[in-house]
């Protein structure tokens, strides 16, 4: 089960990153949580993709469907095969961070 960190310090997040373990963060503003984790991952040389959970549901709205598909496809191509994925929720501050890279 992934670890749950509440308003973590960088050192706490780095422990999970170095062990390639999935984790969740809550407590601060979601934007701050994402920024903290993204910067720490990139400083360690990892590639990162940030996704919003449930964004595929917007494909049900016909007026914005084509635009949404275009943006999702472009995002997937620019962040192809990331080592880590940060999942944001539509509401709240919680983020999920999952490791998808290959261990050395």
Secondary structure by P-SEA (a helix, b strand, c coil): cbbbbccccaaaaaaaaaaccccccccccaaaaaaaaaaaaaaabbbbbbbbcccccccccccaaaaaaaaaaaaaaaaccccbbbbbcccccbbbbbbccccc
